[in-house]
Amino acid sequence: MSGQYVAYTFYRVDPAWRRLPIDERAAGKDAFAEVVEDWTGRMDRLRAYSLTGVRPDSDFFLWKITERYEDLGELGAALNGTPLAAWLETPYSYLATTKASEYTSARKARKIVPRESPYLVVYPFVKVRPWYALPEEERRRAMDEHIRIGREEFPTIHNHTTYSFGIDDQEFMTAFECDEPADFMHLMLRLRDSEASRYTERDTPIFVGKSVSIRDALDALDGATSRVEV
């Protein structure tokens, strides 16, 4: 049953934080970034994505991949100890694990290895219960079509689906790396025609994150990277 834990933690900064002195904001960002940078070498993957200017409810998120469940809590506690944490809310947080897909010949849990694409689209996913009552052969046929569309028609989009049954409020966490957000829009529009899409109960909220360093993600919170000094 060995595999990876995959978590997505979203952050939103209190607008009042931007009224703090520049030096105080910079110190808080440095402390937060140092924790993330330290933990990057201790997990399979720890990556930051910016949502600045895209969603009103989140500013950035962390994609965390580790084989050790305790890492998630320990990293969270370390981040809570930074000055910036006092100004951050966590409007969304999702947990999932890897396992072997029942729709492929794989017998071992899939290992999530990011492709370093510039964008990551993330959303929780729930199927309607009648899906699980279908005969295995019908489900496999529907998913074969679903998978074929993605692989053959949209080869630059990479799927990293993980499973949340019993450990979070959704059934799956779906994550797609892509070169352009519009590419993913075309994929989802195409998949609306597939048989499997009829059994979707929920696939929102959807987040389109831009891959950045943690320091760039934090600098976007107060426009530090775009500020012109006079």
C-alpha positions in Angstrom: 0.0 0.0 0.0 3.0 2.3 -0.1 2.6 5.5 -2.1 2.7 9.2 -1.8 0.6 11.7 0.1 -0.3 14.7 -2.1 -1.6 17.9 -0.6 -2.6 21.3 -1.9 -2.7 24.2 0.6 -4.1 27.6 -0.5 -3.3 30.9 1.2 -4.9 34.3 1.1 -3.2 37.3 2.7 -5.2 39.8 4.9 -5.2 43.1 2.8 -4.3 45.0 6.0 -0.9 43.3 5.9 0.0 45.5 2.9 -0.2 48.5 5.2 2.7 47.3 7.3 6.1 48.9 6.8 8.1 47.5 3.8 10.9 46.1 6.0 8.4 44.3 8.3 6.7 42.7 5.2 10.0 41.7 3.8 11.1 40.1 7.0 7.9 38.1 7.2 8.2 36.9 3.6 11.8 35.9 4.1 11.0 33.8 7.2 8.1 32.0 5.3 10.2 31.4 2.2 13.1 30.0 4.3 10.8 27.4 5.8 9.5 26.4 2.3 13.0 26.3 0.9 14.3 24.1 3.8 11.4 21.7 3.4 11.8 21.5 -0.4 14.7 19.1 0.1 12.9 17.0 2.6 9.8 16.1 0.4 9.5 14.4 -2.9 8.3 17.7 -4.3 7.3 21.0 -2.8 6.3 23.7 -5.3 4.7 27.1 -5.2 2.0 28.5 -7.6 0.8 32.0 -7.8 -2.9 32.9 -8.1 -2.4 36.7 -7.8 -4.8 38.5 -10.1 -6.8 35.4 -10.9 -9.0 34.5 -7.9 -10.3 36.7 -5.2 -10.2 34.0 -2.5 -6.6 32.8 -2.8 -3.2 34.3 -3.6 -1.0 31.3 -3.9 -0.8 27.6 -3.1 1.7 24.9 -2.3 1.8 21.5 -4.0 3.2 19.1 -1.5 4.2 15.5 -2.4 5.7 13.2 0.3 5.8 9.5 1.3 5.6 10.5 5.0 2.2 11.8 6.2 3.8 13.5 9.2 5.7 15.8 6.9 2.5 17.7 6.1 1.8 18.6 9.8 5.4 19.4 10.6 5.7 21.7 7.6 2.4 23.4 8.5 3.6 23.9 12.1 6.9 25.4 10.9 5.0 27.8 8.6 2.7 28.8 11.4 5.7 29.9 13.4 6.6 32.6 10.9 5.4 36.3 11.3 3.6 36.1 7.9 1.4 33.3 9.1 -0.5 35.7 11.4 -1.7 37.5 8.3 -2.6 34.4 6.2 -5.9 32.6 5.8 -6.2 29.0 4.4 -9.5 29.1 2.4 -8.9 25.7 0.9 -6.8 22.7 1.7 -6.9 19.3 0.0 -5.4 15.9 0.8 -5.0 12.8 -1.4 -2.9 9.7 -1.9 -1.6 7.8 -4.9 -2.7 4.2 -5.7 -2.7 2.0 -8.8 -5.4 2.9 -11.2 -8.1 0.3 -11.8 -8.3 1.4 -15.4 -4.7 0.5 -16.4 -2.5 -2.5 -16.1 -0.4 -1.0 -13.3 -0.2 -2.9 -10.1 1.8 -0.4 -8.1 0.8 3.0 -6.9 1.6 5.7 -9.4 4.5 8.0 -8.5 3.7 11.6 -9.0 6.6 13.4 -10.8 5.8 16.9 -11.9 6.8 17.8 -15.5 7.9 21.4 -14.7 5.1 22.8 -16.9 4.4 26.6 -16.3 0.8 26.1 -15.2 -1.0 23.7 -12.9 -4.8 23.4 -12.9 -6.2 21.8 -9.7 -9.7 20.9 -8.6 -11.5 18.5 -6.3 -13.6 15.9 -8.1 -16.7 13.8 -7.1 -18.6 11.3 -9.2 -22.3 10.5 -8.7 -23.0 7.3 -6.8 -24.6 5.5 -9.8 -21.1 5.4 -11.4 -19.9 2.9 -8.9 -23.0 0.7 -9.5 -22.1 0.3 -13.2 -20.5 -3.0 -14.2 -16.7 -2.9 -14.2 -16.6 -3.4 -18.0 -18.8 -0.3 -18.6 -16.7 1.9 -16.3 -13.5 0.7 -18.0 -14.9 1.4 -21.5 -15.9 4.9 -20.5 -12.6 5.7 -18.8 -10.6 4.3 -21.7 -12.3 6.9 -23.9 -11.7 9.6 -21.4 -8.0 8.7 -21.1 -7.5 8.3 -24.9 -8.9 11.9 -25.5 -6.4 13.4 -23.1 -3.4 11.4 -24.3 -4.0 11.6 -28.1 -5.6 14.9 -28.6 -3.8 17.0 -25.9 -0.3 15.5 -25.5 1.1 18.6 -23.8 -1.3 18.3 -20.8 -0.2 15.9 -18.1 -2.6 14.4 -15.6 -1.7 13.8 -11.9 -4.9 12.3 -10.5 -4.8 11.2 -6.8 -7.4 9.7 -4.5 -9.1 11.1 -1.4 -11.7 8.4 -0.4 -12.1 8.5 3.3 -9.4 11.0 4.1 -10.9 14.2 2.7 -14.3 15.6 1.5 -13.8 14.8 -2.2 -13.2 11.5 -3.9 -10.3 12.6 -6.2 -7.9 15.5 -6.5 -7.2 16.2 -10.2 -4.1 18.2 -11.2 -3.1 18.9 -14.8 0.1 20.5 -15.8 -0.1 22.5 -19.1 1.7 25.1 -21.2 -1.2 27.5 -21.5 -4.5 27.7 -19.4 -6.4 27.9 -22.6 -5.1 24.5 -23.6 -6.8 23.0 -20.6 -10.1 24.8 -21.4 -10.2 23.1 -24.8 -9.5 19.7 -23.2 -12.3 20.1 -20.7 -14.7 21.3 -23.4 -13.8 18.2 -25.5 -14.3 15.9 -22.5 -17.9 17.2 -22.1 -18.7 14.9 -25.0 -17.3 11.8 -23.3 -19.5 9.1 -21.6 -17.7 9.4 -18.3 -18.5 13.1 -17.9 -22.2 12.2 -17.5 -21.3 10.8 -14.0 -19.7 14.0 -12.7 -21.2 15.4 -9.5 -18.8 18.1 -8.7 -15.5 19.5 -10.2 -15.1 22.9 -8.6 -13.6 25.1 -7.3 -10.9 25.2 -10.1 -7.5 26.9 -9.6 -5.1 27.8 -12.3 -1.7 28.4 -10.7 1.4 29.8 -12.3 4.6 28.0 -11.3 6.9 30.4 -9.5 9.5 30.3 -6.7 8.1 30.8 -3.3 9.8 34.2 -3.0 8.2 35.4 -6.2 4.8 34.1 -5.0 5.2 36.1 -1.8 6.5 39.2 -3.5 3.3 39.2 -5.6 1.3 39.7 -2.4 2.4 43.3 -2.1 3.7 43.9 -5.6 7.3 43.9 -4.5 8.5 42.6 -7.9 6.7 45.2 -9.9 7.3 48.2 -7.6 9.3 51.0 -9.2 11.6 52.7 -6.7 12.0 56.5 -7.2 
